[in-house]
Amino acid sequence: MTVGCGGGVDSDEAAARAYLGLDGMVGKALALGFDGFNAATSANIPPQSTTGDVSGVLDVTGQVDQGASPNKEMRLRLALTDYEDAVPDTDLVVTYATGEAAPAALTLSLRGIPDATLTGTLVGRFFMTGDLEGPVDLDLAIAGRTEADPAAADNIRRVVGTTTVRGTATSEWGTYAIDVTL
């Protein structure tokens, strides 16, 4: 079933579902960004990758500031290929991809490493296929904290439960307001 005019799902519900299939990807992208940050030996992070819960791939590439400063910037690119996460309480199947020449942009600013404030944005267009079709545009603000990783002395990690993600997902079904804590 393709959702649209008369497709059996109202526009508010479809607008929400256009985002909910990407909700888990946001946390995965942050985790991969920190993995790349911790593994970087130059300004370019080593490419990081993971799979969707159901299918597909999320790739993260980009750059991070080098040097001894406790303040760092990360400029990351997210590419999705046939990406699908399981979405609780729904039977819709939606697969996401980014445009080949237009990955999503995840920028993160860390101030006061290792116990830093974390701020950033995730902006990009994701193309849906399956039960929902067409583009969904994310415009998200991210805020949280980091800490030293007790398992690896020189690494940092995001403090789980402190990261807020707020913003919008805009699709043909409308705009869905996002306000979650990771």
N, C-alpha and C positions, 0 to 999 in steps of 0.2 A: 504494500500500500504506500503510495507516495502521498505525503501530507501536503495539502494546499487547500485552495478554495473547495469546500465541500468534501474534504478528505477524511472527515470524522474526528479530527483533533482540532480544538479551537486554537486561535492564533496565539493566545497567551501561553498555552501549554506547549505549542510547537516552538515558540520563541525560547522558552525555558529549555526544552529538550535539545534545541540546536546548540546550546552551551553545555548541558550536562554531560554529553559525550566527550567533552574536552576537559571537564573538571579534574579528573585524575591526571591528565597530561600535564597540567600546570605544576603539580607537586613533583612529578617525574622530571620535568624540565629543570626545576630548581635543583633537585638532587644531582642531575647530570652536570649542571653548571658548576656546582661545588666540587664534584668529582674531577672535572676538568681543571678547575682552579687549583685544587690540591696536587694534581699531577703535572701542572705546567712547569716547564723548565725554560721557557721563553715567553714572549708575549702571546704566542698562539697556544691555545689549549689543545691537548690531544683530542681528536674527535671522540665523542661519547655517544653511546647508542643504547636503546632499550626497545622492548616490544610493547605493543598494546596488550591489554588483558586478553583480548580475543584474537587480534591479528594486527599486522602492520608494524611499522618501525617509526620511532622518534629518534632523529639525529640532532645532536647539538655540537656546533663548532663556534669558534670565535676567538676573542682576545681578552687578556687580563693584564692590568698594570703589573709591572715587575718592580723589584727593589725592596728596600727595607721599610718603607713607609707603612704605618698602620692603617692607611686609607687606600682603598683599591677600587677600581672600576672594572666591571665585566661588561663586555659587549658581545652578546651571543646571538647566534642565528639558530632557529628551530625549523627543521624540515620534517614533515610528516608524509609517510608513504603508506596508503591503504591502512591507516591507523584506526583501530576500533577498541574502545574500552567497554567493559560491561557496565551498564547503567542500571542500578537497582530500581525496582518497581516499574519497569517498562519493558514492553516487548518490541519496541522499535529497534531496527538495526540501522545504524548510521556509521559510515566510514568517512574519515577525514584525510585530506591531503593539502599540502601547501603548493603554491605554484612553483615550478622548477626554478624560475628566476626571481622568486619573491618569497624567501623564507620569512617566518615571523621574527620579530626582534625582541629579545629579552635583554634589558639593560639593568644592571644591579650596581649599587653603590654601597660600599662597606666602609664604615667610619669607626675606627678604634679597635681594629683586629687585635686579639682574637675575640674579645667580648664586644662585638661591634653592633651598631645599628645597621640595619639592612633596609634600603629603599630601592625601588625600581619600577619598571614598567614592562608589560608584555603587550605588544601591539602587532596585529597581523590579520591577514585574511586566510580563512580555512575553507576549503571546498568540500561540501558534503555530497555523498551519494548514498543511495539506499532508500530508506523510508522518508528521509528528509533530503532534499536536493537543493543545491545552490550554495552561494557563499554565506559565511557568517564571519563578521568582523569583531575581533576582540580588542578592547581598549581597557587595560587593567592597570591599576596601581598596586604595588606590593610594598609591605612594610613589615619588619620583624627584627629579630635578633640573631646573632651568631655566637658560637662559643668554641673553645678549643675542643678538639675531638679526643676524648680520653683513650681511644684505641690507637691513635697515631699522633705523636707529640707535636709535629709541625703542621698538622692539618686543622682546618676549621670546618664546622658544620652549622647548618641552620638549626636553631632551637625549635623543635617541634612544638606546636601549640601556640607559638607567638607570631606566626606569619599571617597577616591579613591580606586578602586579595579582594579588591573592590573595583568596580567599574561596570562596563556594559558589554553585552554580546548583541550585535545588531544583525538581523537577517530579514528576509522578506516578510516574516511573521511579526516583526516588531523588535522592540528593544527589551532585553532582559537585564534587570539590575542584578549584579553579582556582589555578594558580601559574604565571604567564607573565611574561616580560619583554618590554617593548615598546621 
